[in-house]
């Protein structure tokens, strides 16, 4: 019987700034451009569906894309990324991390083109297909580029590369609302995705010619098709419930049946992966407590993107703000996350990953609390939003590099792509599920006319939008709970003190 022990391929190549810039630009195509869809969703609906038949109620006669379908388009990119990122990470280990990174950029160009041409009767299928392809693009780029960082940089150089990588992802998400809002207002939302095509092409040019990095297999390796199929069915069922549950009916047989499929599928997946010789999700990696803590908290903090999406839509729908004006309020988010990511790196070097991860999560929790007084007048609430968004960026900046480096440092060399895929799957699924739940709560409760918070918050100003304002509070409470659980997971799993970044000890 042939041996299946993987052997890391040897290389003398050292990472350089040209490759690092190409990696960062590839990462940016997802977080900056694809990530702006949540902010510009109202612009997309208005442009594709045309004028309202009833402007007061914001209803179209024959919408080509419904609000529920738009919520799906917002979430489906992170969903597809999360579903296939581990597969792509495993492929990167086997056939080459550079190849998979270039493939991801090519898919980014294809997905953006489909979205650019979304109009008329084919608007919805092209929009959903383009967003799904963008998710596949991210699934390729994220783990492959993380594995390249682990392979071609060491020690402080790797921590710097991780910081730059984090600026591309967290910083890109920070600028997404501003870029999306201004481009949608002054040039048209389609130009966001035209810009994505240009950036993806630049990334390909900069990464082209990089020596390949892959794991040399000493024998055949079977693909875990049963695990993949069970995972996809379970996650799709869960997302359909989260996005369309209010429309189908939370107590309907269809919704309950899909929920059962999701729960049973996840249980079956764990059992399958434990028995598989070549599992789709290598559960053995979670025996390392630090990797587990970094991955779980990463999932939960990424879910807090729902906080930003809900409040951005609240400002536009209840406050009557333009997308560009609402997006401008997030400037502090972008500035602090980019300015302080290197500070997170220094905190990692001085204290180890545990403390800055907890500090960052706590600051995110404060940001959520500051956004809860939706009862205030618009002028007052804007100031709360400005401070909260800035703190959101600061918290993520403290958290990003320590968490990412902790995960990478605790991965075996032959599992760099697969492990990175699991870590980034946590990011993508966290974003998808967090955004879906937050938007589902906000959309469902905001259209009932009920006051779910009662008289706890005394509303000021207009009274025709109280349901939206209180629905946002409920969604924000959910985000705060995720932060609390994230902090608890870090405290239980990530050890105190510093780790050697090259050995993980």
C-alpha positions in Angstrom: 0.0 0.0 0.0 1.3 3.4 -1.0 2.1 5.9 1.8 -0.1 8.9 2.0 2.2 11.0 4.3 2.4 14.5 2.9 5.8 16.2 2.5 6.1 20.0 2.4 7.7 21.1 -0.9 11.1 22.7 -0.4 11.8 26.2 -1.7 14.4 28.9 -1.1 12.1 31.7 -2.2 11.5 34.5 0.4 8.4 36.7 0.3 8.8 40.2 -1.0 6.7 43.4 -1.2 5.7 42.8 -4.8 4.1 39.4 -3.8 2.6 40.9 -0.6 1.0 43.8 -2.6 -0.5 41.2 -5.0 -1.8 39.2 -2.1 -3.4 42.3 -0.4 -5.0 43.4 -3.6 -6.5 40.0 -4.1 -7.9 40.0 -0.6 -9.3 43.5 -1.1 -11.4 42.5 -4.1 -13.7 40.6 -1.7 -13.7 42.7 1.4 -13.8 46.1 -0.2 -15.8 45.7 -3.4 -17.9 42.6 -2.9 -18.4 43.7 0.8 -20.0 47.0 -0.2 -23.2 45.3 -1.4 -24.9 45.5 2.0 -24.5 49.3 2.0 -25.7 49.9 -1.6 -28.5 47.4 -1.5 -31.2 50.1 -1.5 -29.6 51.8 -4.5 -29.5 48.5 -6.4 -33.2 47.9 -5.7 -34.2 51.4 -6.8 -32.1 51.3 -10.0 -33.1 47.9 -11.1 -36.8 48.0 -10.0 -37.4 51.6 -11.1 -39.6 54.2 -9.4 -41.8 53.2 -6.4 -45.5 52.7 -7.2 -46.2 53.9 -3.6 -43.3 56.2 -2.5 -44.7 56.5 1.0 -44.6 52.7 1.6 -41.6 52.1 -0.8 -43.4 49.5 -2.8 -42.8 48.6 -6.5 -45.5 47.4 -8.9 -43.5 44.5 -10.4 -40.1 44.3 -8.7 -37.4 42.5 -10.6 -35.5 41.9 -7.3 -37.5 41.8 -4.0 -36.0 43.0 -0.7 -35.8 39.3 0.5 -33.9 38.4 -2.7 -31.6 41.4 -2.2 -30.9 40.2 1.4 -29.9 36.8 -0.2 -27.7 38.6 -2.7 -26.0 40.4 0.2 -25.4 37.1 2.1 -24.8 34.6 -0.6 -21.2 35.7 -1.3 -20.0 35.0 2.2 -22.2 31.9 2.2 -20.5 30.4 -0.8 -17.1 31.5 0.4 -17.7 29.7 3.7 -19.1 26.5 2.1 -16.1 26.0 -0.3 -13.2 27.7 1.4 -12.0 24.5 3.1 -12.1 22.6 -0.2 -10.2 25.4 -1.9 -7.6 25.5 1.0 -7.1 21.7 0.6 -6.7 22.1 -3.2 -4.2 24.9 -2.6 -2.1 22.5 -0.5 -2.2 19.9 -3.2 -2.1 21.7 -6.6 -0.5 25.0 -5.6 -1.3 28.0 -3.5 -0.2 30.4 -6.3 -2.4 28.7 -8.8 -5.4 28.8 -6.6 -4.8 32.5 -5.7 -4.7 33.3 -9.5 -7.8 31.2 -10.1 -9.6 33.2 -7.3 -8.7 36.5 -9.0 -10.0 35.2 -12.3 -13.3 34.2 -10.6 -13.5 37.6 -9.1 -13.4 39.2 -12.5 -16.1 36.8 -13.8 -18.4 37.4 -10.8 -18.0 41.2 -11.1 -18.9 41.1 -14.8 -22.1 39.1 -14.1 -23.1 41.7 -11.6 -22.3 44.7 -13.9 -24.7 43.2 -16.5 -27.5 42.4 -14.1 -30.5 44.3 -15.5 -34.0 43.6 -16.9 -35.6 40.2 -16.7 -32.2 38.5 -16.0 -31.3 40.9 -13.2 -32.0 38.4 -10.4 -30.2 35.3 -11.9 -27.2 37.4 -13.0 -27.0 39.1 -9.6 -27.2 35.9 -7.6 -24.8 34.1 -9.9 -22.3 36.9 -9.8 -22.4 37.1 -6.0 -22.0 33.3 -5.8 -19.0 33.4 -8.1 -17.5 36.2 -5.9 -17.9 33.9 -3.0 -16.1 31.1 -4.8 -13.4 33.6 -5.6 -13.0 34.5 -1.9 -12.9 30.8 -1.1 -9.8 30.4 -3.3 -8.0 33.6 -2.4 -8.3 33.6 1.4 -6.8 30.3 2.4 -4.3 30.2 -0.5 -2.8 33.6 0.3 -2.8 32.9 4.0 -0.8 29.7 3.3 1.6 31.7 1.1 2.2 34.1 4.0 2.9 31.2 6.4 5.2 29.6 3.8 7.2 32.5 2.5 7.6 34.7 5.6 8.9 33.9 9.1 9.1 35.5 12.5 8.5 39.3 12.7 8.4 39.4 8.8 5.4 37.0 8.9 3.7 39.1 11.6 4.2 42.2 9.3 2.8 40.2 6.4 -0.2 39.1 8.5 -0.8 42.8 9.4 -0.8 43.8 5.8 -3.1 40.9 4.9 -5.4 42.0 7.7 -5.4 45.5 6.4 -6.6 44.1 3.1 -9.4 42.1 4.8 -10.5 44.1 7.8 -9.4 47.4 6.4 -11.1 46.7 3.1 -14.4 45.9 5.0 -13.9 49.2 6.9 -13.8 51.2 3.7 -16.5 49.2 1.9 -19.4 51.3 3.2 -17.7 54.6 2.3 -16.6 53.4 -1.1 -19.9 51.8 -1.9 -21.9 54.8 -0.7 -20.0 57.4 -2.6 -19.7 55.4 -5.8 -23.4 54.4 -5.7 -24.4 58.1 -5.2 -22.1 59.9 -7.6 -21.2 57.3 -10.3 -23.6 54.4 -10.0 -23.3 51.2 -8.0 -22.1 49.2 -11.1 -18.8 51.1 -11.0 -17.9 49.4 -7.7 -17.6 46.1 -9.6 -15.9 47.6 -12.6 -13.2 48.8 -10.1 -13.1 45.2 -8.7 -12.2 43.9 -12.1 -9.3 46.3 -12.4 -7.9 45.5 -8.9 -8.2 41.8 -9.6 -6.2 42.2 -12.8 -3.5 44.1 -11.0 -3.3 41.3 -8.4 -2.8 38.7 -11.1 0.0 40.8 -12.6 1.8 41.2 -9.3 1.6 37.5 -8.3 2.4 36.1 -11.7 5.7 34.3 -11.8 5.8 33.6 -8.0 7.4 30.1 -7.4 4.7 27.6 -6.6 4.1 26.4 -3.0 2.3 23.1 -2.4 2.5 19.9 -0.4 4.0 16.9 -2.2 1.8 13.8 -1.7 3.6 10.5 -1.4 0.5 8.6 -2.4 -3.1 9.0 -3.6 -5.6 11.1 -1.5 -9.3 10.5 -1.8 -11.7 13.4 -1.9 -14.3 13.6 0.9 -17.3 13.9 -1.3 -19.9 12.7 1.4 -18.6 15.3 3.9 -18.8 18.1 1.4 -22.3 17.2 0.3 -23.6 17.0 3.9 -21.9 20.3 4.7 -23.4 22.1 1.7 -26.9 20.8 2.3 -26.8 21.6 6.0 -25.5 25.2 5.6 -27.9 25.9 2.6 -30.8 24.7 4.7 -29.8 26.9 7.6 -29.4 30.0 5.4 -32.7 29.5 3.7 -34.4 29.5 7.1 -32.5 32.6 8.2 -33.2 34.6 5.1 -36.6 33.5 4.1 -38.0 32.2 7.4 -40.2 35.3 8.0 -41.7 35.1 4.5 -42.3 31.3 4.5 -43.5 31.4 8.1 -41.4 30.5 11.1 -43.8 27.8 12.1 -44.5 26.4 8.7 -43.6 22.7 7.9 -41.1 23.9 5.2 -39.2 26.1 7.7 -39.2 23.5 10.5 -38.2 20.8 8.0 -35.2 22.8 6.7 -34.2 23.5 10.3 -34.2 19.8 11.1 -32.2 19.1 8.0 -29.6 21.7 9.1 -29.3 20.4 12.6 -29.2 16.7 11.6 -26.7 17.6 8.8 -24.3 19.3 11.2 -24.4 16.3 13.6 -23.9 13.9 10.7 -21.0 15.9 9.4 -19.1 15.7 12.7 -19.6 11.9 12.8 -18.5 11.6 9.1 -15.4 13.7 9.5 -14.3 11.8 12.6 -14.4 8.5 10.7 -12.9 9.8 7.4 -9.3 9.1 6.6 -9.1 12.3 4.5 -11.8 14.5 6.1 -13.1 17.6 4.3 -12.9 19.5 7.7 -9.9 18.1 9.6 -11.4 18.1 13.2 -8.0 17.0 14.5 -6.8 20.6 14.1 -9.3 21.6 16.8 -7.3 19.6 19.4 -5.1 22.6 19.5 -6.9 24.9 22.0 -5.4 28.1 20.6 -6.4 27.4 17.1 -9.9 26.5 18.3 -10.2 29.8 20.3 -9.0 31.9 17.4 -11.4 30.2 15.0 -14.5 30.3 17.2 -14.0 34.0 18.2 -13.2 34.8 14.6 -16.6 33.4 13.6 -18.4 35.4 16.2 -16.7 38.7 15.7 -17.1 38.5 11.9 -20.8 38.0 12.6 -20.9 41.5 14.0 -20.8 42.9 10.5 -24.6 42.6 10.9 -24.3 45.5 13.3 -22.9 47.7 10.6 -25.4 46.5 7.9 -28.4 47.0 10.1 -27.5 50.5 11.3 -26.5 51.6 7.8 -29.9 50.5 6.4 -31.6 52.1 9.5 -30.0 55.4 8.8 -31.2 55.3 5.1 -34.7 53.8 5.6 -35.7 55.4 8.9 -33.5 58.5 8.8 -33.8 59.3 5.1 -30.0 59.6 4.6 -28.3 59.1 1.3 -26.1 56.0 1.0 -23.1 58.3 0.6 -23.9 60.2 3.8 -24.6 57.1 5.8 -21.4 55.5 4.5 -19.4 58.5 5.4 -20.2 57.9 9.1 -18.1 54.7 8.9 -15.0 56.7 8.1 -13.7 56.3 11.6 -14.1 52.5 11.3 -11.9 52.5 8.2 -9.3 54.9 9.7 -9.0 53.1 13.1 -8.8 49.6 11.7 -6.0 50.6 9.2 -4.2 52.9 11.6 -4.2 50.4 14.6 -3.7 47.0 12.9 0.1 47.4 13.4 -0.6 48.3 17.0 -2.4 44.9 17.3 0.8 43.4 15.9 2.9 45.1 18.6 0.5 44.0 21.3 0.8 40.5 20.1 4.6 40.6 20.4 4.5 42.1 23.9 1.5 40.2 25.5 0.8 37.2 23.3 -2.5 36.7 21.5 -4.9 36.3 24.5 -5.0 39.8 25.9 -5.3 41.8 22.7 -8.0 39.4 21.4 -10.0 40.0 24.6 -9.4 43.7 24.6 -10.4 44.0 20.9 -13.6 41.9 21.5 -14.5 44.1 24.5 -14.2 47.3 22.4 -16.4 45.8 19.7 -19.0 45.1 22.5 -18.9 48.8 23.6 -19.5 49.8 19.9 -22.6 47.7 19.8 -23.9 49.2 23.0 -23.4 52.8 21.7 -25.5 52.0 18.6 -28.5 50.8 20.7 -30.2 54.1 21.5 -32.0 54.2 18.2 -34.7 56.3 20.0 -32.6 59.5 19.6 -33.1 62.1 17.0 -31.1 61.5 13.8 -28.6 64.3 14.5 -27.8 62.9 17.9 -27.7 59.3 16.7 -25.2 60.2 14.0 -22.7 61.2 16.7 -23.2 57.9 18.5 -22.7 56.1 15.2 -19.5 57.9 14.4 -18.0 57.0 17.7 -19.3 53.4 17.6 -18.0 52.7 14.1 -14.6 54.1 15.1 -14.5 51.8 18.2 -15.6 48.9 16.0 -12.6 49.4 13.8 -10.3 49.8 16.8 -11.5 46.6 18.4 -11.1 44.6 15.2 -7.6 46.1 14.7 -6.5 44.9 18.1 -8.0 41.5 17.5 -7.1 40.8 13.8 -3.3 40.2 13.8 -3.1 38.3 17.2 -6.0 36.0 16.2 -4.7 35.3 12.7 -1.1 34.8 13.8 -2.3 32.5 16.7 -4.2 30.4 14.2 -1.3 30.2 11.7 1.4 29.5 14.3 -0.6 26.5 15.5 -1.0 24.8 12.0 1.3 22.0 10.8 3.2 23.0 7.7 1.4 20.3 5.6 -2.0 21.6 6.8 -1.4 25.3 6.1 -3.9 25.6 3.3 -6.6 23.4 4.9 -6.2 25.0 8.3 -6.2 28.5 6.9 -9.4 27.5 5.0 -11.1 26.4 8.2 -10.1 29.7 9.9 -11.3 31.8 7.0 -14.4 29.6 6.7 -15.2 30.8 10.2 -14.8 34.4 8.9 -17.0 33.9 5.9 -19.7 31.8 7.6 -19.7 34.2 10.5 -20.3 37.1 8.2 -23.0 35.3 6.2 -24.8 34.0 9.3 -24.4 37.1 11.3 -25.5 39.3 8.5 -28.4 37.0 7.6 -29.8 36.8 11.2 -29.3 40.5 11.8 -31.0 41.6 8.5 -33.7 38.9 9.0 -34.6 40.3 12.4 -34.5 43.9 11.2 -36.5 43.2 8.1 -39.1 41.0 9.7 -39.7 43.1 12.9 -39.4 46.4 11.1 -42.4 45.7 8.9 -44.8 44.7 11.6 -45.6 48.1 13.2 -45.1 46.6 16.6 -42.9 48.1 19.4 -40.7 45.2 20.6 -38.8 47.2 23.2 -41.9 48.8 24.6 -41.4 52.0 26.5 -37.8 51.1 27.6 -36.6 53.6 25.0 -38.5 56.9 24.7 -38.6 57.7 21.0 -37.9 61.2 19.9 -38.8 62.8 16.6 -40.8 61.0 13.9 -43.3 58.3 15.0 -43.8 56.6 11.7 -40.5 54.7 11.9 -40.6 53.4 15.5 -40.9 49.8 14.3 -37.7 50.1 12.3 -35.9 51.7 15.2 -36.9 49.1 17.7 -36.3 46.3 15.3 -32.7 47.5 15.0 -32.3 47.4 18.8 -33.3 43.7 18.8 -30.8 42.9 16.0 -28.1 44.8 18.0 -28.8 42.8 21.1 -28.1 39.6 19.1 -24.8 41.1 18.0 -23.9 41.9 21.6 -24.5 38.3 22.6 -22.1 37.2 20.0 -19.4 39.4 21.4 -20.0 38.0 24.9 -19.6 34.5 23.7 -16.5 35.4 21.7 -14.8 36.7 24.8 -15.8 33.6 26.8 -14.4 31.4 24.1 -11.0 33.2 24.1 -10.7 33.1 27.9 -11.4 29.3 27.9 -9.1 28.3 25.1 -6.3 30.8 24.4 -3.4 30.4 26.9 -1.9 33.3 28.8 1.5 34.6 27.8 3.4 34.8 24.5 3.9 32.1 21.9 6.9 31.7 19.7 5.6 32.7 16.3 7.7 30.1 14.4 7.0 27.1 16.7 3.6 27.9 18.2 4.9 27.1 21.7 
